[in-house]
């Protein structure tokens, strides 16, 4: 299925396991695509239920794109949660991925996103 996120088309791909798990939920799932700008780029998908700043895919799924920038470039701080801050992009469209893939494995949501089709 396709949605528009920041004036760009985003293809959302759900595995059969993800579709089945979504159908059982009572609250919408939010998939947040995080793009971390630092010495290198890092992509992560976080899952939660806060619909703030999220775009609905359907009644059970919403997505959000969040660019994050580290305050300093330090390998020592580059662990799971380096000091960072959200920063507004005047035009986030070029950074929004082309696709988001969501799966449900062993009771956990798993996601990845990318730019090449």
Secondary structure by P-SEA (a helix, b strand, c coil): cccccccbbbbbbbcaaaaaaaaaccbbbbbbbbbbbccbbbbbbbbbccccccccccccbbbbbbbbbbccccccccccccbbbbbbbcccccccccbbbbbbccccccccccccc
